[in-house]
Amino acid sequence: MSVENVETLVIGGGQAGIAMSEHLGALALPHLVVERNRIAERWRSERWDSLVANGPAWHDRFPNKQFERTGPDGFAPAREIVDYLEGYAAQVKAPLRTGVEVKALRKHGDLFIAETSLGQIEAKNIVAATGPFQRPLIPTVVPETAGLMQLHSAHYRNPAQLPEGAVMVIGAGSSGVQIADELRKGGRQVYLSVGPHDRPPRRYRGKDFVWWLGVLGMWNAEAIEPAMAHVTIAVSGADGGHTVDFRRLAADGITLVGRTGAYENGALHFASDLAKNIALGDANYLNMLDAADAYAAREGLDLPEEPEARRMEPDPDCVTNPLLRLDLKQAGVSSIIWATGYALDFGWMQFDIFDQQGNPRHHRGISEVPGLYFLGLPWLSRRASAFIWGVWHDAKYLAEHIAARRP
Ligand SMILES: Cc1cc2nc3c(=O)[nH]c(=O)nc-3n(C[C@H](O)[C@H](O)[C@H](O)COP(=O)(O)OP(=O)(O)OC[C@H]3O[C@@H](n4cnc5c(N)ncnc54)[C@H](O)[C@@H]3O)c2cc1C
């Protein structure tokens, strides 16, 4: 096994690692990017087949490259995102090596030692760009002995993958609602467990919500309270993009239930919080409309009024008389999809800088260990940090910090 020496080792070949390489390259800082699988691997093997970007192509991209197949107002499919990131890595001439996994990282004097699947790499700086969503989380609720197919949204591909029968989808963020809707359209009976969530309007007064988040300064919001970072957002770019409307999902045939609780004797129990969760989501939606209207008035913007956006259908029966218990066998449920989020997994790093949840202590990605950086984590510096264009700005900041530390 060889020992290699680089100034900066970037770990991870997704959007974060590629953006980091662009900025290090622009400052002529020697570096190497290693990726354990292929460029943009998560978009190849950890997303469902029909997934499209959550934001329109004019927005969800790096500043220096447009999407080629999807127009600016369209939503790029996962396959095009892979091509885009591969093309971008080539455009910025990223020194990127695929098929190299960092298995352990430690520090010896001033040098980091990365034990990789292809030998040791020594580096003065490390940028961990291994993703905001690393380890799928499935709560231990339903035992394997229940005889159901259970999978995380990261491993869902399409309806044909599931056995015949009804499906229980748990979690109503962007993944859960889109998967539930796809299964319903595929002829499945679907139960959707809805917890607290934000649900911004997809478009309002002719502008996409990502535009509104920008002008309202919300992309730049810093995570002040830890809980803020974890609010699930239900938003979809599917079918040209539409506002997630739980009443519409219910009218189309999906049975909404509250937060999933315990599993007992073949039945799942749900909290009686469904109406409250829907109402809080509505309040978040209406707040956004209010903030947008106030901004348009203040700035004198000539945007078409849209009073119908405030009209809500009455609550459906499944919300007013919610199911609190579902016997899965009786309901014909054969599979459960857990759209319950992810945890970080930095078990390969031997540094005492992690809290009990496994989150590293850092300031804007600069850790307590000199030369060790994190990039692409949710709320690393602000709301935009885990998104493609937000990570680009964070990467620039870290590259400048690395440059400033040089002797
Ligand atoms: C369902 C879903 C939809 C999303 N949609 C959008 C969207 O539309 N727009 C948007 O801006 N964001 C979206 N995101 C958020 C974010 O953009 C993606 O999660 C994106 O993949 C993050 O890129 P990244 O480079 O930070 O991390 P990742 O894509 O996770 O890349 C990290 C890379 O590191 C590699 N790696 C990990 N550990 C090691 C190791 N030890 N050694 C070597 N390599 C390693 C992995 O193989 C991986 O390729 C979405 C997220 C999800 C889950």
The ligand as a MOL file (V3000), in Angstrom:
LIG
                    3D

  0  0  0     0  0            999 V3000
M  V30 BEGIN CTAB
M  V30 COUNTS 53 58 0 0 0
M  V30 BEGIN ATOM
M  V30 1 C -34.6390 13.1040 -1.6360 0
M  V30 2 C -33.7490 14.3070 -1.6570 0
M  V30 3 C -33.9640 15.3020 -2.6010 0
M  V30 4 C -33.1490 16.4580 -2.6120 0
M  V30 5 N -33.4000 17.4020 -3.5600 0
M  V30 6 C -32.6210 18.5060 -3.6000 0
M  V30 7 C -32.8420 19.5070 -4.5960 0
M  V30 8 O -33.7290 19.3810 -5.3970 0
M  V30 9 N -32.0370 20.5980 -4.6120 0
M  V30 10 C -31.0130 20.7520 -3.7260 0
M  V30 11 O -30.2890 21.7540 -3.8000 0
M  V30 12 N -30.8190 19.8350 -2.7520 0
M  V30 13 C -31.5830 18.7210 -2.6700 0
M  V30 14 N -31.3460 17.7730 -1.7010 0
M  V30 15 C -30.3450 18.0760 -0.6510 0
M  V30 16 C -28.8850 17.9230 -1.1470 0
M  V30 17 O -28.6740 18.7020 -2.2760 0
M  V30 18 C -28.5330 16.5100 -1.4850 0
M  V30 19 O -28.6480 15.7550 -0.3160 0
M  V30 20 C -27.0910 16.3700 -2.0430 0
M  V30 21 O -26.8770 15.0240 -2.3830 0
M  V30 22 C -26.0160 16.8040 -1.0410 0
M  V30 23 O -24.7690 16.8420 -1.7000 0
M  V30 24 P -23.4020 16.6510 -0.9110 0
M  V30 25 O -22.3120 16.6910 -1.9140 0
M  V30 26 O -23.3410 17.5850 0.2280 0
M  V30 27 O -23.5240 15.2060 -0.2870 0
M  V30 28 P -23.7470 13.8020 -1.0010 0
M  V30 29 O -24.4870 13.9110 -2.2690 0
M  V30 30 O -24.2860 12.9200 0.0510 0
M  V30 31 O -22.2570 13.3890 -1.3960 0
M  V30 32 C -21.3410 12.8960 -0.4720 0
M  V30 33 C -20.4810 11.8680 -1.1650 0
M  V30 34 O -19.5000 11.4190 -0.2430 0
M  V30 35 C -19.2500 10.0610 -0.4670 0
M  V30 36 N -18.6750 9.5300 0.7680 0
M  V30 37 C -19.2750 9.3970 1.9690 0
M  V30 38 N -18.4340 8.9020 2.8850 0
M  V30 39 C -17.2450 8.7270 2.2450 0
M  V30 40 C -15.9780 8.2300 2.6650 0
M  V30 41 N -15.7540 7.8450 3.9350 0
M  V30 42 N -14.9740 8.1830 1.7490 0
M  V30 43 C -15.1800 8.5840 0.4530 0
M  V30 44 N -16.3730 9.0560 0.0270 0
M  V30 45 C -17.3890 9.1150 0.8990 0
M  V30 46 C -20.6100 9.4960 -0.8200 0
M  V30 47 O -20.4920 8.3040 -1.5840 0
M  V30 48 C -21.2480 10.6370 -1.6090 0
M  V30 49 O -21.1110 10.4820 -3.0080 0
M  V30 50 C -32.1220 16.6090 -1.6650 0
M  V30 51 C -31.9000 15.6120 -0.7050 0
M  V30 52 C -32.7060 14.4620 -0.7060 0
M  V30 53 C -32.4550 13.3910 0.3270 0
M  V30 END ATOM
M  V30 BEGIN BOND
M  V30 1 1 1 2
M  V30 2 1 2 3
M  V30 3 2 2 52
M  V30 4 2 3 4
M  V30 5 1 4 5
M  V30 6 1 4 50
M  V30 7 2 5 6
M  V30 8 1 6 7
M  V30 9 1 6 13
M  V30 10 2 7 8
M  V30 11 1 7 9
M  V30 12 1 9 10
M  V30 13 2 10 11
M  V30 14 1 10 12
M  V30 15 2 12 13
M  V30 16 1 13 14
M  V30 17 1 14 15
M  V30 18 1 14 50
M  V30 19 1 15 16
M  V30 20 1 16 17
M  V30 21 1 16 18
M  V30 22 1 18 19
M  V30 23 1 18 20
M  V30 24 1 20 21
M  V30 25 1 20 22
M  V30 26 1 22 23
M  V30 27 1 23 24
M  V30 28 2 24 25
M  V30 29 1 24 26
M  V30 30 1 24 27
M  V30 31 1 27 28
M  V30 32 2 28 29
M  V30 33 1 28 30
M  V30 34 1 28 31
M  V30 35 1 31 32
M  V30 36 1 32 33
M  V30 37 1 33 34
M  V30 38 1 33 48
M  V30 39 1 34 35
M  V30 40 1 35 36
M  V30 41 1 35 46
M  V30 42 1 36 37
M  V30 43 1 36 45
M  V30 44 2 37 38
M  V30 45 1 38 39
M  V30 46 1 39 40
M  V30 47 2 39 45
M  V30 48 1 40 41
M  V30 49 2 40 42
M  V30 50 1 42 43
M  V30 51 2 43 44
M  V30 52 1 44 45
M  V30 53 1 46 47
M  V30 54 1 46 48
M  V30 55 1 48 49
M  V30 56 2 50 51
M  V30 57 1 51 52
M  V30 58 1 52 53
M  V30 END BOND
M  V30 END CTAB
M  END
